Amino acid sequence: MKDTFLTVKELSTYLNIKGKTIYSWVSRAVIPFYRMQGVLRFKKGEIDVWLKSKCKSIEGIFGL
């Protein structure tokens, strides 16, 4: 199965956050991203894995 690439706008809708936050994360290399001919793209599968890894660390804090 091919992995879908998302634009900043699509990712902000998917995550329900502002595009400005995504640009901030990219500038600090917090989120996995690709720059293709100067345009940012995000692999949906990698974003899902990244999100899951962030949730695990939060679960550990609360002992879930």
C-alpha positions in Angstrom: 0.0 0.0 0.0 1.3 3.4 -0.9 1.8 5.9 1.9 -0.1 9.1 1.4 1.7 12.4 1.5 -0.1 15.3 3.2 0.3 19.0 2.7 0.6 21.4 5.7 -3.1 22.3 5.3 -4.2 18.7 5.2 -2.0 17.8 8.2 -3.3 20.7 10.2 -6.9 19.5 9.5 -5.9 15.9 10.3 -4.3 16.9 13.6 -6.8 19.7 14.3 -4.0 22.2 15.0 -2.9 25.4 13.3 -0.5 25.4 10.4 1.7 27.7 12.4 2.3 25.0 14.9 3.3 22.5 12.2 5.8 25.0 10.8 7.2 25.5 14.3 7.6 21.7 14.7 9.3 21.5 11.3 11.8 24.2 12.2 12.7 22.4 15.4 12.7 18.9 13.6 10.0 17.7 16.1 7.8 16.1 13.5 8.8 13.8 10.6 8.7 15.7 7.3 10.0 15.8 3.7 10.9 18.9 1.7 10.3 18.3 -2.0 11.4 21.1 -4.2 11.0 23.5 -1.3 7.5 22.3 -0.4 6.8 20.5 2.9 5.1 17.1 2.8 4.3 14.6 5.5 3.8 10.8 5.2 0.5 10.0 6.9 1.8 6.6 8.1 4.9 8.2 9.7 2.7 10.9 11.4 0.5 8.1 12.8 3.6 6.3 14.2 5.0 9.6 15.6 1.6 10.4 17.3 1.5 6.9 18.8 5.0 7.3 20.2 4.0 10.6 21.8 0.9 9.0 23.4 2.9 6.2 24.9 5.1 8.6 26.8 2.1 10.4 28.2 0.5 7.1 29.2 3.6 6.2 31.1 3.3 9.3 33.2 -0.1 8.3 34.4 0.7 4.7 34.8 -1.9 3.6 32.1 
